[in-house]
Amino acid sequence: MITGNEEMSRVSKEKLLQEGFLFKYITHIYRNKKGTIYFFCYDHGYLVLENDWYLIVRHKSG
């Protein structure tokens, strides 16, 4: 879903499921200062958007 040096990508739930994504695997939850909740599995996470869309993010190390 995220390629190269991208840090985020918007993708549909349908596409995630087609690619074999399993929502039940979560290593931690992150809440930013605005109260937005991201669900992570190691260094990749997602933010639930409207209409079955998700923002996939990669945690910056360093």
C-alpha positions in Angstrom: 0.0 0.0 0.0 2.9 2.4 0.8 5.7 2.3 -1.7 9.2 3.8 -1.8 9.6 6.8 0.4 5.9 7.5 0.9 4.8 8.0 4.4 1.1 7.6 3.8 -1.5 6.3 1.4 -5.3 6.4 1.1 -6.9 3.1 0.3 -10.3 1.5 0.4 -11.3 -1.2 2.9 -12.2 -3.5 -0.1 -8.6 -3.2 -1.4 -7.1 -3.9 2.0 -9.2 -7.0 2.4 -8.3 -8.2 -1.1 -4.6 -7.8 -0.2 -5.2 -10.0 2.9 -5.1 -7.2 5.5 -6.3 -8.5 8.9 -7.7 -5.7 11.2 -7.4 -7.8 14.3 -3.6 -7.6 14.5 -2.7 -4.5 16.5 0.5 -3.9 18.4 -0.4 -0.4 19.8 -2.8 2.5 19.4 -1.6 6.1 19.0 -3.7 9.2 19.8 -2.3 12.5 18.5 -2.8 15.9 20.2 -6.0 16.4 18.2 -7.4 13.2 19.6 -7.2 11.3 16.3 -6.7 7.6 16.8 -4.3 5.5 14.7 -4.1 1.7 15.0 -0.6 0.2 14.5 1.0 -3.1 13.7 4.6 -2.5 14.4 5.7 0.5 12.1 2.6 0.6 9.9 -0.7 2.0 11.0 -4.1 3.2 9.8 -6.6 5.9 10.5 -10.2 5.1 9.8 -11.7 7.6 7.4 -15.3 8.0 6.1 -17.1 5.6 3.7 -14.8 2.6 4.2 -11.6 4.4 3.4 -8.4 4.2 5.4 -5.2 6.3 5.6 -2.3 4.0 5.8 0.8 5.5 7.6 4.4 4.5 8.2 5.9 5.5 11.5 9.0 7.6 11.1 12.0 6.2 13.0 14.6 8.4 14.5 
